Every structure is written in structure tokens, then in C-alpha cells.
Amino acid sequence: MVTLSHASHAPTPGQMFGSPETLRRIEDVNAARGDHDLTLRIAELRAWIEADLADVERDLAALDRAPTPMHASARHLLSLGGKRLRPMCVALAARAGNGFNAAARDLAVAAELVHSATLLHDDVVDMGDLRRGAPTSRVVYGNAASIFAGDWLLVEAIARIRAAGMNDLLDRALGVLRAMLGAEALQLAARGTYAPDVEAYFRVVEGKTASLFEWAMYAGGRAGGLATAQCEALEAYGKNLGVAFQVMDDVLDVAGDAAVVGKSVFADLREGKLTYPLLLAVERDPAFGEALRGQCLGESAAVDPELVRRAAEVLRATGAIEDSVALARKLSQESVRQLGALPPSRARDSLESVAVAMLHRKK
């Protein structure tokens, strides 16, 4: 087990989509695209919520500093930063109502703690060595410490939600945890198999990714004093945003050079995970699907270089990447449509900007 300095693994500027630094990077991307209106809107959003996100970061940094491997494992992951998109959703939803108050801050922190807990557990299950460009917590502190760290963060998240004083949000949070576990169970059952199934893909994405976005939006609206119908509209926004976010993650995983495509495609396959672009590709090119089946179920761990090259070619030739982006765009547009239930406001405009900007992120 390696001992590493936390300071040496601090996130570089631009790693965090929901953070002010990442919003600045999105400004640069949109400026390069000539989208000056969206560039301006993101700049205004960054300045507007900077203090809210700084409050969240302070609370995350102030978690129990006990000198145990469990606590150190959790702090290691949290110190690496991240997109912080879920706390940003809570903050903007709250600002659509009465504002980002103490309850909203607790809920924003809870959303990030739940997300971080799943990452700690995922890295153990997937034997992940790198997270956000640094060694994973399990590499630094061991698998047991990371598992307990994830459990601890879940307990801390539940305590924060209870402290916010809205019991319905705690019930909904437990529903999110059930959905996440259900999705993990589906993925676990698929390990070592090859069964392309678009419906199963969306069940996993909705449970594992979108459910927490839904909760973050609903919780923020409740903290902001919005009516139930408005909170439910925000919840629907969160679901569409969460699925779009995952589809774009899938695209970014396979949109690089052949070596990157090969690594991500075959690593996912061996874990029983088929990303959305890959599902489209094998549906449209059955011969390629059979080749993947042989690779996935074969005894050799080595990946055929020719199949790696072919994977990159087929993903583009079948239009799988373009159509995946089109789906993410459609979901983004649907999330914006849900915002019609809210009165015009700066927060509503900002949520629309987030949905659009998400399509143009680079990581």
C-alpha cells in the first residue's frame, strides 16, 4: 500500500464541471465555438453561485478529520475535487425559490457525499487504480478502508438530510439508494456475459446516475420553498439531465483515438457494461457484435489490436457517436422544457444554460 501526499493530487483547474473553474473552462469552449451568448450566460452563472459552491467545499473539507484509514480514504477522494454538478443542481433549484439557505447547503453537501460514496465503492468493485488523474483511495489506503469510507459518507449524507428538517427528502433519499443498489445488482448480474440490451442500459443509468440528479433538483426546490408541482418539474429536469450526462460520458469515452476507444470499450465489456454508442454500433453491425462477443467471452485477457481498430471504425461508420450526441441533445431539450413550470427567473435561465453547456463539455 502506497502512502501519498494529498497536496500532490489536488485537482487541476478545469476538472470540476460544477465548480467556478470548470464553468470558466466551459466559457472558453463556447467562446471558441463562437457561441458568445452562452459564453456570457455561463460567466454570469459562475459569478452568481461561486459563494454557494465555496460553502459546500468548506463543509466537505470540514468533515471528521480523525486519523484513521477510513477517514483518510474519504478525504483523499474529496480532496481530488470533481465536477460538483449535483451540489450545483441543489443550489440552482433552491435559488429558483427563496435562495441558497442553510438547509440547501446541507442537502447540497449530502448529494456530493452520496456520489462520492458510490465512487469509493465502484473503485473497489472495478479494481480501479486511477480517479481524477490520481491513485484511487483503495490504492492508497486499501480496499477495506475505501469500503468503510463509502459507508461512512452515506451515513454522513443521511445525517445531513435529516438535519435539513424535511422528512420527505429523507424518504426520497432512501429511494435513491435503493435505485442505485438495484442498478448495481443489474450490472453485477451482467458481469462475464454479453447481452446487448438498450432497455437494461437505461434502467441502469436511471438508477445509478439519474436518480441522484432527480433528488438533488427536488431537494433544492423544497429547501427553496417551491410548490410541490414545481419541485416535481425540477425532478423531471434532473432525470433528463442525468441521463443526458451519462450518454455524453459514454460518447467522451469512445470519441478519442483508437487506443482510447479500445481501452474503454473492452474494459467495459469485461465488466458486463455496454455503453450507449456501443449498443447502437452492435445493433447496426451484427458481424461486429459477434466479434465483440468472442472477445468478451474468450479466455484470453489480451485484446486483438485489429478488433480495437475495427471498434473505432464501426462506432463512426454506423453513426453511433453522432446519434448518441443527438439523444443527449434531445434529453437536454426535454429538461429545459420542464423548466416551463417555473416562473421566469435568473435561476431558471441558469438551469437552462447548464443543460445546454453540458453538451459541450470535454470531460
C-alpha positions, 0 to 999 in steps of 0.5 A: 500500500502506497502512502501519498501526499494529498497536496500532490493530487489536488485537482487541476483547474478545469476538472470540476464541471460544477465548480467556478473553474470548470464553468470558466473552462466551459466559457472558453469552449463556447467562446471558441465555438463562437457561441458568445451568448452562452459564453456570457450566460455561463460567466454570469452563472459562475459569478452568481453561485461561486459563494454557494459552491465555496460553502459546500467545499468548506463543509466537505473539507470540514468533515471528521478529520480523525486519523484513521484509514477510513477517514483518510480514504474519504478525504483523499477522494474529496480532496481530488475535487470533481465536477460538483454538478449535483451540489450545483443542481441543489443550489440552482433549484433552491435559488429558483425559490427563496435562495441558497439557505442553510438547509440547501447547503446541507442537502447540497453537501449530502448529494456530493457525499452520496456520489462520492460514496458510490465512487469509493465503492465502484473503485473497489468493485472495478479494481480501479487504480486511477480517479481524477488523474490520481491513485484511487483511495483503495490504492492508497489506503486499501480496499477495506478502508475505501469500503468503510469510507463509502459507508461512512459518507452515506451515513454522513449524507443521511445525517445531513438530510435529516438535519435539513428538517424535511422528512420527505427528502429523507424518504426520497433519499432512501429511494435513491439508494435503493435505485442505485443498489438495484442498478448495481445488482443489474450490472453485477448480474451482467458481469462475464456475459454479453447481452446487448440490451438498450432497455437494461442500459437505461434502467441502469443509468436511471438508477445509478446516475439519474436518480441522484440528479432527480433528488438533488433538483427536488431537494433544492426546490423544497429547501427553496420553498417551491410548490410541490408541482414545481419541485416535481418539474425540477425532478423531471429536469434532473432525470433528463439531465442525468441521463443526458450526462451519462450518454455524453460520458459514454460518447467522451469515452469512445470519441478519442483515438483508437487506443482510447476507444479500445481501452474503454470499450473492452474494459467495459465489456469485461465488466458486463457494461455496454455503453450507449454508442456501443449498443447502437454500433452492435445493433447496426453491425451484427458481424461486429457484435459477434466479434465483440462477443468472442472477445468478451467471452474468450479466455484470453485477457489480451485484446486483438489490436485489429478488433480495437481498430475495427471498434473505432471504425464501426462506432463512426461508420454506423453513426453511433457517436453522432446519434448518441450526441443527438439523444443527449441533445434531445434529453437536454431539450426535454429538461429545459422544457420542464423548466416551463413550470417555473416562473421566469427567473435568473435561476431558471435561465441558469438551469437552462444554460447548464443543460445546454453547456453540458453538451459541450463539455470535454470531460 
